[in-house]
């Protein structure tokens, strides 16, 4: 009788293997879940990758926007989905790392996901409304020290945008008014319209706005200047209190934990093939983004996310962003 449980497990495993062999993955549409409204950086990346991924998989790839809570609603949706490879998260540093660290009740954790591949990394640029007098971080800090109200918008509490702008204010001894939105596109619209003073945005989505003269670039959050915006200084160059400031955004494709390794490998292979297409190469070249070499295979992508989690765990909980 003691052998029955083992026998049952063995039969179940053999049955799954047999089923998988007769119906190779994928045999129906794959859904990419995005935690922000259409038009934001993550949505743009998802749709460009989705087009090429569909060709490589031979199945439609749908993009589903589940906006709200800084991407947490989308992350919860995927974390609770069947671990079969058909529902995937286009997740960024926000959903995978920052939200679980910054918010008290995200109802999921980073370990609920398994990395398939990283799809982009981008420097981030601080932008000001054109009618505001801010042309440098020194201008912002000077206004803050005089008690002037300075507002900034983000796609939600605990997001990358919230973290870097909170650090900017904290390290320079000023206060800024945080206005959270449900996604990137709405707060960009309000920044252009003058409802808020400042935002940060990945260069990949900020370039069209800057080139159209709609917002003024002030500084880059990463250690090095952006090749796409070489004239814009870094945070570290801008103020002594920001020496060593080095934060970038990244995103990738993530499956629910427990997704079988053959399915992960099939998805990764298709994504790597997609990356070799001229369409995606051109997109990466012209957007100021890149793909971390450490994130091309599932194992290294997972290690990359874990390293980022350790980096932010050392600072984010102390910021009390939910207060």
Beta strands, then each sheet from edge to edge (+ up, - down):
strand 1: 30-34
strand 2: 61-65
strand 3: 87-92
strand 4: 113-122
strand 5: 124-129
strand 6: 151-154
strand 7: 177-180
strand 8: 198-202
strand 9: 215-220
strand 10: 249-256
strand 11: 289-290
sheet 1: 2+ 1+ 3+ 10- 4+ 11-
sheet 2: 8+ 5- 9+
sheet 3: 6+ 7+
end
